Amino acid sequence: LTAGTWTVVGILSIWAVVITRLLVGRLPFHGWVLAVLVAVLAFTIVLNPARRPTRPEGLQVIFLAAGKGDAILINCPNGQRWMVDTGREVDATRVNGTLARLRKHGVAHLDGVVLTHPDEDHSGGVVTLTRAIESDEVVTTCPTLFDPRFATTLSRLHQRGISIRCVWAGAMLGDSCGDGIEVLWPLLDAPASDNDHSLVVRIAHQGVRMLLTGDLEADGEAAMIEHGIDLQASAMKLGHHGSPGASSAPFLAKVAPEIVVVSGYPTRSNAPTHHDILARVGQIGARLLSTESCGARGFTLSRSGIWAVGADSSGRRPRR
């Protein structure tokens, strides 16, 4: 129970005793019995579950606060579990790292691990993660499979018999996970930048959407807009960890999110979110949450909208 709830219960109980004593006068035994009964009634009314708002059942997306990089867990209503990116290898095994957080969430099996692109802060932990947690497949972009930076990781995954496939825009992952995990990007003519080849997925459940953009930057965002891709979502992960080179004003306007999340941080110096990003987010009236300042963040997507779950026990609490 929260401190506020106990305070209300205490005040109601004291008033119950006072009022009962005034009503029964000099009948101490009956007075105390009645006072206790009234206090119990007040306690029950305050704690009645029907009076408290409850978080609806739905699809859950958890940003695991994996150091500099991205590591996002998707809990599907049908029991499937997917990861989008795995963070760095060093962050996978550290105390309160990615593996520890997944175990706290009871994850013993993953239906798929999605790697948005080969940067180490997105894909570096995949070998360690798939060794520790049984995983059905690894999914990434086709350019990633031919990227020299991914060659060693690819070889190690093949050696362990992990199924690997590459996808382009239009693919559907986990098609029975809510409304499906839809790949929106890249297309064959994506801009040349590695970041702009990031795999962009949209998660949806009961019509409520969340957009995950990897390290997509302004050129990739402009290309998505130019191709007329439907970008609207109730929440989104800002591209490239909140870097000012991503999350352009036109892109944010097209997505029109209520909530934006900064996962990790864009530089090795762990600087706060750039003032340009704060200004752009402010212009669309969205609420910004950061794993670096708030710890792990979770959201539930359901028919009634998107609900913030809050930080897990191993993450830092939100600053007020």
C-alpha atoms as a printed R data frame, in Angstrom:
    type eleno elety resid chain resno       x       y       z
1   ATOM     1    CA   LEU     A     1   0.000   0.000   0.000
2   ATOM     2    CA   THR     A     2   1.138   3.524  -0.655
3   ATOM     3    CA   ALA     A     3   1.783   6.028   2.129
4   ATOM     4    CA   GLY     A     4  -1.192   8.049   0.921
5   ATOM     5    CA   THR     A     5  -3.531   5.067   1.246
6   ATOM     6    CA   TRP     A     6  -2.394   4.365   4.806
7   ATOM     7    CA   THR     A     7  -2.886   8.029   5.685
8   ATOM     8    CA   VAL     A     8  -6.478   7.990   4.428
9   ATOM     9    CA   VAL     A     9  -7.215   4.740   6.275
10  ATOM    10    CA   GLY     A    10  -5.750   6.153   9.494
11  ATOM    11    CA   ILE     A    11  -7.773   9.383   9.305
12  ATOM    12    CA   LEU     A    12 -11.009   7.502   8.576
13  ATOM    13    CA   SER     A    13 -10.351   5.119  11.465
14  ATOM    14    CA   ILE     A    14  -9.737   7.962  13.932
15  ATOM    15    CA   TRP     A    15 -12.920   9.731  12.836
16  ATOM    16    CA   ALA     A    16 -14.815   6.438  13.132
17  ATOM    17    CA   VAL     A    17 -13.695   6.115  16.749
18  ATOM    18    CA   VAL     A    18 -14.507   9.749  17.593
19  ATOM    19    CA   ILE     A    19 -17.965   9.700  15.965
20  ATOM    20    CA   THR     A    20 -18.846   6.344  17.509
21  ATOM    21    CA   ARG     A    21 -17.839   7.510  21.009
22  ATOM    22    CA   LEU     A    22 -19.989  10.607  20.576
23  ATOM    23    CA   LEU     A    23 -22.980   8.485  19.521
24  ATOM    24    CA   VAL     A    24 -22.751   5.759  22.181
25  ATOM    25    CA   GLY     A    25 -21.739   7.974  25.090
26  ATOM    26    CA   ARG     A    26 -20.974   5.903  28.214
27  ATOM    27    CA   LEU     A    27 -21.159   2.415  26.691
28  ATOM    28    CA   PRO     A    28 -17.405   1.784  26.351
29  ATOM    29    CA   PHE     A    29 -17.474  -1.877  25.335
30  ATOM    30    CA   HIS     A    30 -20.196  -1.518  22.713
31  ATOM    31    CA   GLY     A    31 -18.630   1.752  21.631
32  ATOM    32    CA   TRP     A    32 -15.265   0.167  20.900
33  ATOM    33    CA   VAL     A    33 -16.877  -2.771  19.094
34  ATOM    34    CA   LEU     A    34 -18.852  -0.391  16.885
35  ATOM    35    CA   ALA     A    35 -15.772   1.768  16.308
36  ATOM    36    CA   VAL     A    36 -13.773  -1.221  15.138
37  ATOM    37    CA   LEU     A    37 -16.572  -2.280  12.783
38  ATOM    38    CA   VAL     A    38 -16.798   1.211  11.286
39  ATOM    39    CA   ALA     A    39 -13.008   1.367  10.893
40  ATOM    40    CA   VAL     A    40 -12.990  -2.002   9.104
41  ATOM    41    CA   LEU     A    41 -15.779  -0.760   6.811
42  ATOM    42    CA   ALA     A    42 -13.785   2.386   6.000
43  ATOM    43    CA   PHE     A    43 -10.675   0.300   5.379
44  ATOM    44    CA   THR     A    44 -12.603  -1.968   2.977
45  ATOM    45    CA   ILE     A    45 -14.094   0.952   1.061
46  ATOM    46    CA   VAL     A    46 -10.701   2.565   0.526
47  ATOM    47    CA   LEU     A    47  -9.046  -0.663  -0.583
48  ATOM    48    CA   ASN     A    48 -11.932  -1.960  -2.697
49  ATOM    49    CA   PRO     A    49 -10.332  -3.091  -6.005
50  ATOM    50    CA   ALA     A    50 -13.373  -1.881  -7.914
51  ATOM    51    CA   ARG     A    51 -12.564   1.661  -6.778
52  ATOM    52    CA   ARG     A    52  -8.925   1.544  -7.903
53  ATOM    53    CA   PRO     A    53  -7.852   2.028 -11.527
54  ATOM    54    CA   THR     A    54  -6.401  -1.188 -12.917
55  ATOM    55    CA   ARG     A    55  -3.934  -1.573 -15.743
56  ATOM    56    CA   PRO     A    56  -5.579  -3.484 -18.583
57  ATOM    57    CA   GLU     A    57  -4.298  -6.735 -20.006
58  ATOM    58    CA   GLY     A    58  -2.535  -6.284 -23.320
59  ATOM    59    CA   LEU     A    59   0.755  -6.334 -25.181
60  ATOM    60    CA   GLN     A    60   3.695  -5.162 -23.092
61  ATOM    61    CA   VAL     A    61   6.850  -3.449 -24.360
62  ATOM    62    CA   ILE     A    62   9.734  -3.051 -21.887
63  ATOM    63    CA   PHE     A    63  12.820  -0.910 -22.510
64  ATOM    64    CA   LEU     A    64  15.425  -2.695 -20.367
65  ATOM    65    CA   ALA     A    65  17.892   0.161 -19.736
66  ATOM    66    CA   ALA     A    66  20.820  -1.745 -21.246
67  ATOM    67    CA   GLY     A    67  23.532   0.866 -20.825
68  ATOM    68    CA   LYS     A    68  24.368   2.820 -23.991
69  ATOM    69    CA   GLY     A    69  22.383   0.634 -26.383
70  ATOM    70    CA   ASP     A    70  18.898  -0.714 -27.021
71  ATOM    71    CA   ALA     A    71  17.402  -3.879 -25.540
72  ATOM    72    CA   ILE     A    72  13.614  -4.055 -25.788
73  ATOM    73    CA   LEU     A    73  11.446  -6.947 -24.594
74  ATOM    74    CA   ILE     A    74   8.018  -7.575 -26.118
75  ATOM    75    CA   ASN     A    75   5.562  -9.684 -24.109
76  ATOM    76    CA   CYS     A    76   2.766 -10.756 -26.455
77  ATOM    77    CA   PRO     A    77  -0.788 -11.471 -25.270
78  ATOM    78    CA   ASN     A    78  -0.498 -15.021 -26.651
79  ATOM    79    CA   GLY     A    79   2.581 -15.748 -24.517
80  ATOM    80    CA   GLN     A    80   5.223 -15.174 -27.211
81  ATOM    81    CA   ARG     A    81   8.277 -13.157 -26.247
82  ATOM    82    CA   TRP     A    82  10.465 -11.199 -28.649
83  ATOM    83    CA   MET     A    83  13.536  -9.031 -28.241
84  ATOM    84    CA   VAL     A    84  14.336  -6.029 -30.401
85  ATOM    85    CA   ASP     A    85  18.119  -5.501 -30.131
86  ATOM    86    CA   THR     A    86  20.330  -6.839 -27.357
87  ATOM    87    CA   GLY     A    87  22.610  -3.961 -26.327
88  ATOM    88    CA   ARG     A    88  26.379  -4.331 -26.025
89  ATOM    89    CA   GLU     A    89  28.011  -7.587 -24.956
90  ATOM    90    CA   VAL     A    90  29.548  -5.896 -21.903
91  ATOM    91    CA   ASP     A    91  26.074  -4.782 -20.811
92  ATOM    92    CA   ALA     A    92  24.558  -8.228 -21.310
93  ATOM    93    CA   THR     A    93  26.564  -9.885 -18.522
94  ATOM    94    CA   ARG     A    94  27.147  -7.096 -15.993
95  ATOM    95    CA   VAL     A    95  25.285  -6.864 -12.684
96  ATOM    96    CA   ASN     A    96  21.733  -5.695 -13.449
97  ATOM    97    CA   GLY     A    97  22.592  -6.060 -17.132
98  ATOM    98    CA   THR     A    98  20.383  -7.319 -19.931
99  ATOM    99    CA   LEU     A    99  20.451 -10.991 -18.941
100 ATOM   100    CA   ALA     A   100  19.774 -10.225 -15.283
101 ATOM   101    CA   ARG     A   101  16.807  -8.036 -16.199
102 ATOM   102    CA   LEU     A   102  15.381 -10.654 -18.553
103 ATOM   103    CA   ARG     A   103  15.599 -13.262 -15.801
104 ATOM   104    CA   LYS     A   104  13.810 -10.911 -13.412
105 ATOM   105    CA   HIS     A   105  11.020 -10.796 -15.973
106 ATOM   106    CA   GLY     A   106  10.934 -14.597 -16.032
107 ATOM   107    CA   VAL     A   107  12.214 -14.946 -19.595
108 ATOM   108    CA   ALA     A   108  13.442 -18.496 -20.292
109 ATOM   109    CA   HIS     A   109  12.614 -18.627 -24.009
110 ATOM   110    CA   LEU     A   110  12.450 -16.113 -26.849
111 ATOM   111    CA   ASP     A   111  10.420 -16.670 -30.009
112 ATOM   112    CA   GLY     A   112  12.704 -14.302 -31.871
113 ATOM   113    CA   VAL     A   113  15.525 -11.768 -31.510
114 ATOM   114    CA   VAL     A   114  15.317  -8.825 -33.912
115 ATOM   115    CA   LEU     A   115  18.535  -6.900 -34.643
116 ATOM   116    CA   THR     A   116  17.865  -3.522 -36.199
117 ATOM   117    CA   HIS     A   117  21.425  -3.155 -37.566
118 ATOM   118    CA   PRO     A   118  24.976  -4.342 -36.825
119 ATOM   119    CA   ASP     A   119  26.173  -1.566 -34.473
120 ATOM   120    CA   GLU     A   120  27.662  -3.128 -31.340
121 ATOM   121    CA   ASP     A   121  25.297  -1.274 -28.998
122 ATOM   122    CA   HIS     A   122  22.371  -2.990 -30.767
123 ATOM   123    CA   SER     A   123  23.691  -6.424 -31.727
124 ATOM   124    CA   GLY     A   124  26.742  -6.977 -29.513
125 ATOM   125    CA   GLY     A   125  24.917  -9.020 -26.880
126 ATOM   126    CA   VAL     A   126  23.119 -11.414 -29.230
127 ATOM   127    CA   VAL     A   127  25.563 -14.333 -28.947
128 ATOM   128    CA   THR     A   128  25.669 -14.148 -25.154
129 ATOM   129    CA   LEU     A   129  21.896 -13.764 -24.946
130 ATOM   130    CA   THR     A   130  21.071 -16.679 -27.250
131 ATOM   131    CA   ARG     A   131  23.569 -18.862 -25.399
132 ATOM   132    CA   ALA     A   132  21.855 -18.130 -22.064
133 ATOM   133    CA   ILE     A   133  18.232 -18.060 -23.264
134 ATOM   134    CA   GLU     A   134  16.780 -20.480 -25.789
135 ATOM   135    CA   SER     A   135  15.860 -18.471 -28.903
136 ATOM   136    CA   ASP     A   136  14.014 -19.738 -31.973
137 ATOM   137    CA   GLU     A   137  15.516 -17.347 -34.503
138 ATOM   138    CA   VAL     A   138  17.453 -14.145 -35.146
139 ATOM   139    CA   VAL     A   139  15.961 -11.654 -37.613
140 ATOM   140    CA   THR     A   140  17.804  -8.690 -39.100
141 ATOM   141    CA   THR     A   141  18.092  -6.597 -42.257
142 ATOM   142    CA   CYS     A   142  19.621  -8.151 -45.357
143 ATOM   143    CA   PRO     A   143  22.460  -5.561 -45.531
144 ATOM   144    CA   THR     A   144  23.464  -6.585 -41.980
145 ATOM   145    CA   LEU     A   145  24.291 -10.128 -43.128
146 ATOM   146    CA   PHE     A   146  26.919  -8.730 -45.518
147 ATOM   147    CA   ASP     A   147  28.357  -6.161 -43.116
148 ATOM   148    CA   PRO     A   148  31.987  -6.986 -42.111
149 ATOM   149    CA   ARG     A   149  31.264  -5.852 -38.547
150 ATOM   150    CA   PHE     A   150  28.684  -8.628 -38.218
151 ATOM   151    CA   ALA     A   151  30.790 -11.419 -39.736
152 ATOM   152    CA   THR     A   152  32.135 -12.843 -36.462
153 ATOM   153    CA   THR     A   153  28.712 -12.690 -34.802
154 ATOM   154    CA   LEU     A   154  27.101 -14.364 -37.819
155 ATOM   155    CA   SER     A   155  29.673 -17.176 -37.740
156 ATOM   156    CA   ARG     A   156  29.170 -17.787 -34.011
157 ATOM   157    CA   LEU     A   157  25.390 -17.898 -34.428
158 ATOM   158    CA   HIS     A   158  25.692 -20.367 -37.316
159 ATOM   159    CA   GLN     A   159  28.027 -22.557 -35.260
160 ATOM   160    CA   ARG     A   160  25.395 -22.792 -32.553
161 ATOM   161    CA   GLY     A   161  22.673 -23.701 -35.045
162 ATOM   162    CA   ILE     A   162  20.657 -20.527 -34.530
163 ATOM   163    CA   SER     A   163  18.212 -19.871 -37.378
164 ATOM   164    CA   ILE     A   164  18.944 -16.508 -39.048
165 ATOM   165    CA   ARG     A   165  16.858 -14.725 -41.650
166 ATOM   166    CA   CYS     A   166  16.900 -11.281 -43.207
167 ATOM   167    CA   VAL     A   167  13.845  -9.174 -44.034
168 ATOM   168    CA   TRP     A   168  12.803  -6.065 -45.918
169 ATOM   169    CA   ALA     A   169   9.856  -3.725 -45.443
170 ATOM   170    CA   GLY     A   170   6.553  -5.566 -45.653
171 ATOM   171    CA   ALA     A   171   7.580  -8.604 -43.618
172 ATOM   172    CA   MET     A   172   5.465  -9.571 -40.620
173 ATOM   173    CA   LEU     A   173   7.137 -10.967 -37.508
174 ATOM   174    CA   GLY     A   174   5.218 -12.667 -34.744
175 ATOM   175    CA   ASP     A   175   1.985 -12.389 -36.719
176 ATOM   176    CA   SER     A   176   0.038 -13.731 -33.750
177 ATOM   177    CA   CYS     A   177   1.653 -11.252 -31.342
178 ATOM   178    CA   GLY     A   178  -1.150  -8.739 -30.901
179 ATOM   179    CA   ASP     A   179  -1.874  -7.239 -34.321
180 ATOM   180    CA   GLY     A   180   1.590  -8.376 -35.420
181 ATOM   181    CA   ILE     A   181   5.113  -6.929 -35.500
182 ATOM   182    CA   GLU     A   182   5.322  -5.240 -38.888
183 ATOM   183    CA   VAL     A   183   8.574  -4.327 -40.637
184 ATOM   184    CA   LEU     A   184   8.199  -0.851 -42.179
185 ATOM   185    CA   TRP     A   185  11.831  -0.252 -43.209
186 ATOM   186    CA   PRO     A   186  14.246  -0.589 -44.976
187 ATOM   187    CA   LEU     A   187  13.232  -0.649 -48.616
188 ATOM   188    CA   LEU     A   188  15.725  -1.642 -51.324
189 ATOM   189    CA   ASP     A   189  16.386   2.027 -52.130
190 ATOM   190    CA   ALA     A   190  17.071   3.122 -48.540
191 ATOM   191    CA   PRO     A   191  19.745   5.846 -48.112
192 ATOM   192    CA   ALA     A   192  23.342   4.595 -48.050
193 ATOM   193    CA   SER     A   193  24.017   5.364 -44.371
194 ATOM   194    CA   ASP     A   194  24.255   2.273 -42.136
195 ATOM   195    CA   ASN     A   195  21.955   3.910 -39.598
196 ATOM   196    CA   ASP     A   196  19.388   4.681 -42.298
197 ATOM   197    CA   HIS     A   197  19.268   0.959 -43.127
198 ATOM   198    CA   SER     A   198  17.998   0.329 -39.592
199 ATOM   199    CA   LEU     A   199  15.121  -2.069 -39.359
200 ATOM   200    CA   VAL     A   200  12.035  -0.099 -38.284
201 ATOM   201    CA   VAL     A   201   9.173  -2.098 -36.787
202 ATOM   202    CA   ARG     A   202   5.696  -1.160 -35.668
203 ATOM   203    CA   ILE     A   203   4.134  -3.141 -32.845
204 ATOM   204    CA   ALA     A   204   0.351  -2.995 -32.512
205 ATOM   205    CA   HIS     A   205  -2.387  -4.431 -30.347
206 ATOM   206    CA   GLN     A   206  -6.102  -3.699 -30.574
207 ATOM   207    CA   GLY     A   207  -5.356  -0.732 -32.828
208 ATOM   208    CA   VAL     A   208  -2.777   0.895 -30.515
209 ATOM   209    CA   ARG     A   209   0.691   1.239 -32.069
210 ATOM   210    CA   MET     A   210   4.315   1.699 -30.993
211 ATOM   211    CA   LEU     A   211   7.135   2.521 -33.430
212 ATOM   212    CA   LEU     A   212  10.707   1.270 -32.871
213 ATOM   213    CA   THR     A   213  13.212   3.023 -35.126
214 ATOM   214    CA   GLY     A   214  16.668   1.602 -34.343
215 ATOM   215    CA   ASP     A   215  19.298   4.221 -35.233
216 ATOM   216    CA   LEU     A   216  17.293   5.709 -38.111
217 ATOM   217    CA   GLU     A   217  18.373   9.295 -38.820
218 ATOM   218    CA   ALA     A   218  16.937  12.250 -40.700
219 ATOM   219    CA   ASP     A   219  17.679  11.011 -44.255
220 ATOM   220    CA   GLY     A   220  16.004   7.678 -43.561
221 ATOM   221    CA   GLU     A   221  13.062   9.427 -41.934
222 ATOM   222    CA   ALA     A   222  12.651  11.687 -44.964
223 ATOM   223    CA   ALA     A   223  12.730   8.649 -47.261
224 ATOM   224    CA   MET     A   224  10.002   6.937 -45.245
225 ATOM   225    CA   ILE     A   225   7.832  10.044 -45.496
226 ATOM   226    CA   GLU     A   226   8.543  10.337 -49.226
227 ATOM   227    CA   HIS     A   227   7.403   6.737 -49.752
228 ATOM   228    CA   GLY     A   228   4.117   7.522 -48.038
229 ATOM   229    CA   ILE     A   229   4.559   4.955 -45.283
230 ATOM   230    CA   ASP     A   230   1.898   5.109 -42.579
231 ATOM   231    CA   LEU     A   231   3.892   6.170 -39.516
232 ATOM   232    CA   GLN     A   232   1.197   7.056 -36.974
233 ATOM   233    CA   ALA     A   233   1.767   5.557 -33.538
234 ATOM   234    CA   SER     A   234   0.758   6.313 -29.957
235 ATOM   235    CA   ALA     A   235   4.364   5.901 -28.798
236 ATOM   236    CA   MET     A   236   7.783   5.710 -30.415
237 ATOM   237    CA   LYS     A   237  11.423   5.146 -29.607
238 ATOM   238    CA   LEU     A   238  13.425   8.146 -30.764
239 ATOM   239    CA   GLY     A   239  15.990   7.236 -33.428
240 ATOM   240    CA   HIS     A   240  19.679   6.904 -32.544
241 ATOM   241    CA   HIS     A   241  19.132   7.195 -28.794
242 ATOM   242    CA   GLY     A   242  17.778  10.737 -28.972
243 ATOM   243    CA   SER     A   243  20.575  12.114 -31.163
244 ATOM   244    CA   PRO     A   244  19.740  15.520 -32.719
245 ATOM   245    CA   GLY     A   245  20.552  14.007 -36.133
246 ATOM   246    CA   ALA     A   246  17.416  11.865 -35.814
247 ATOM   247    CA   SER     A   247  13.760  12.432 -34.867
248 ATOM   248    CA   SER     A   248  13.330  15.366 -37.243
249 ATOM   249    CA   ALA     A   249  10.373  17.681 -36.759
250 ATOM   250    CA   PRO     A   250   8.576  16.433 -39.930
251 ATOM   251    CA   PHE     A   251   9.013  12.806 -38.844
252 ATOM   252    CA   LEU     A   252   7.698  13.463 -35.339
253 ATOM   253    CA   ALA     A   253   4.733  15.303 -36.823
254 ATOM   254    CA   LYS     A   254   3.908  12.296 -39.039
255 ATOM   255    CA   VAL     A   255   4.128   9.839 -36.157
256 ATOM   256    CA   ALA     A   256   2.239  12.180 -33.773
257 ATOM   257    CA   PRO     A   257   3.055  10.150 -30.640
258 ATOM   258    CA   GLU     A   258   1.719  10.777 -27.151
259 ATOM   259    CA   ILE     A   259   4.885   9.293 -25.609
260 ATOM   260    CA   VAL     A   260   8.483   9.202 -26.854
261 ATOM   261    CA   VAL     A   261  11.263   7.107 -25.333
262 ATOM   262    CA   VAL     A   262  15.002   7.693 -25.358
263 ATOM   263    CA   SER     A   263  16.651   4.284 -25.033
264 ATOM   264    CA   GLY     A   264  20.336   4.397 -24.082
265 ATOM   265    CA   TYR     A   265  22.359   7.473 -25.018
266 ATOM   266    CA   PRO     A   266  23.896   8.694 -28.291
267 ATOM   267    CA   THR     A   267  27.506   9.293 -27.197
268 ATOM   268    CA   ARG     A   268  30.054   7.599 -24.973
269 ATOM   269    CA   SER     A   269  29.972  10.612 -22.669
270 ATOM   270    CA   ASN     A   270  26.425   9.775 -21.512
271 ATOM   271    CA   ALA     A   271  25.242  13.341 -22.089
272 ATOM   272    CA   PRO     A   272  21.617  14.303 -21.311
273 ATOM   273    CA   THR     A   273  19.055  14.426 -24.114
274 ATOM   274    CA   HIS     A   274  19.961  17.214 -26.553
275 ATOM   275    CA   HIS     A   275  18.041  20.477 -26.226
276 ATOM   276    CA   ASP     A   276  17.032  20.339 -29.904
277 ATOM   277    CA   ILE     A   277  15.279  17.022 -29.292
278 ATOM   278    CA   LEU     A   278  13.559  18.381 -26.199
279 ATOM   279    CA   ALA     A   279  12.309  21.331 -28.238
280 ATOM   280    CA   ARG     A   280  10.979  19.124 -31.074
281 ATOM   281    CA   VAL     A   281   9.222  16.818 -28.643
282 ATOM   282    CA   GLY     A   282   7.750  19.834 -26.880
283 ATOM   283    CA   GLN     A   283   6.370  21.149 -30.167
284 ATOM   284    CA   ILE     A   284   4.198  18.037 -30.636
285 ATOM   285    CA   GLY     A   285   3.168  17.952 -26.966
286 ATOM   286    CA   ALA     A   286   4.522  14.455 -26.316
287 ATOM   287    CA   ARG     A   287   5.760  13.126 -22.983
288 ATOM   288    CA   LEU     A   288   9.445  12.128 -23.020
289 ATOM   289    CA   LEU     A   289  10.849   9.260 -20.954
290 ATOM   290    CA   SER     A   290  14.488   8.168 -20.858
291 ATOM   291    CA   THR     A   291  15.952   4.863 -19.710
292 ATOM   292    CA   GLU     A   292  19.091   6.659 -18.605
293 ATOM   293    CA   SER     A   293  17.263   9.009 -16.224
294 ATOM   294    CA   CYS     A   294  14.258   6.814 -15.358
295 ATOM   295    CA   GLY     A   295  15.610   3.266 -15.571
296 ATOM   296    CA   ALA     A   296  13.722   0.497 -17.352
297 ATOM   297    CA   ARG     A   297  10.406   1.659 -18.774
298 ATOM   298    CA   GLY     A   298   7.443  -0.472 -19.695
299 ATOM   299    CA   PHE     A   299   4.209   0.150 -21.590
300 ATOM   300    CA   THR     A   300   1.014  -1.829 -22.054
301 ATOM   301    CA   LEU     A   301  -0.848  -1.514 -25.355
302 ATOM   302    CA   SER     A   302  -4.550  -2.317 -25.194
303 ATOM   303    CA   ARG     A   303  -7.942  -1.263 -26.492
304 ATOM   304    CA   SER     A   304  -8.087   1.512 -23.891
305 ATOM   305    CA   GLY     A   305  -4.819   3.071 -25.080
306 ATOM   306    CA   ILE     A   306  -1.222   2.954 -23.917
307 ATOM   307    CA   TRP     A   307  -0.384   2.657 -20.227
308 ATOM   308    CA   ALA     A   308   3.006   3.390 -18.689
309 ATOM   309    CA   VAL     A   309   4.127   0.541 -16.432
310 ATOM   310    CA   GLY     A   310   7.075   2.324 -14.806
311 ATOM   311    CA   ALA     A   311  10.617   1.389 -13.792
312 ATOM   312    CA   ASP     A   312  11.477  -2.146 -12.732
313 ATOM   313    CA   SER     A   313  13.076  -2.861  -9.395
314 ATOM   314    CA   SER     A   314  16.603  -2.736 -10.820
315 ATOM   315    CA   GLY     A   315  16.201   0.565 -12.618
316 ATOM   316    CA   ARG     A   316  16.389   4.085 -11.322
317 ATOM   317    CA   ARG     A   317  13.108   5.684 -10.328
318 ATOM   318    CA   PRO     A   318  11.654   8.505 -12.404
319 ATOM   319    CA   ARG     A   319  12.819  11.949 -11.427
320 ATOM   320    CA   ARG     A   320  10.031  14.236 -10.242
